Amino acid sequence: MPQNDQALLTRLKASGLDFVVIGGVCLVFHGAPMATFDLDICCPFGEENVRRIEAAVADLHPFHRLTANKLELEMTRTAFAELKNLYLQTDLGKLDCLSEVLGVGDFDSVRKQSVIARFSYGEFRFLNLDALIASKKATGRERDLAAVRFLLAIKERTQKS
Amino acid sequence: MTDARTLAEMNGKYSLPPNAGPAWRAAHEAGLDMSLIEDTLQLTPEQRLAEHQQVIDFLLEVQAVGVSHAPE
């Protein structure tokens, strides 16, 4: 199942879901030379939004990729209130949906700290550089701390007055 | 009814596989997403490179748009 982030982004946008791209793709957006093999977004949760996600990937055989029995996405209908994240495998690759970002906050905070990027296939929101740095610092993980070094250098270079 | 373990996994908890050795556990504890590695190990080397190329093609486009948004 090759990763096709462009197709996933296009489907999510068409579903009407309001979301911000975070994670590794956002690192690359800001210039960090780090490859990533999944698509991470932050979005509001609740039944209406989970249904939008579900609709976006319904024909892609989605399942919860971290569950032992590879639970199908449609089986979550009884658990909307308890879902704060979704870690999905689809025919177009991995899609991780988070309701909040460590070090930044909930979706409203994330959205406020995002920028709009225009692609040939649509406009999408990405976490801004300062918020991305805050999120990577907050995890404290080795890989994220390496990313912070890249991002601070990028900020120094691009935001020099 | 969804049991607690399954619900935790749906929300992102990674459960170590029964055959996880000390290196695997150490990598997990260091914060690496071992579910990604589990998947790449299911692919042939040729498939890994093909996926890598597809991802790189997309990321290069994202990078180009990102650069165009950078402040002067």
Interface residues (C-beta under 8 A of the other chain):
Chain A: P2 Q3 N4 D5 Q6 V25 V28 F29 H30 G31 A35 T36 F37 D38 H64 R65 L66 T67 A68 N69 L71 M75 T76 T78 A79 E82 L83 K84 N85 L86 Y87 Q89 K94 D96 L98 V115 A117 R118 F119 F126 T139 G140 R141 E142 R143 D144 T158 Q159
Chain B: M1 T2 R5 T6 L7 E9 M10 N11 G12 K13 Y14 S15 A30 G31 L32 D33 S35 L36 D39 T40 A50 E51 H52 Q54 V55 I56 F58 L59 E61 V62 Q63 V65 G66 V67 H69 A70 P71
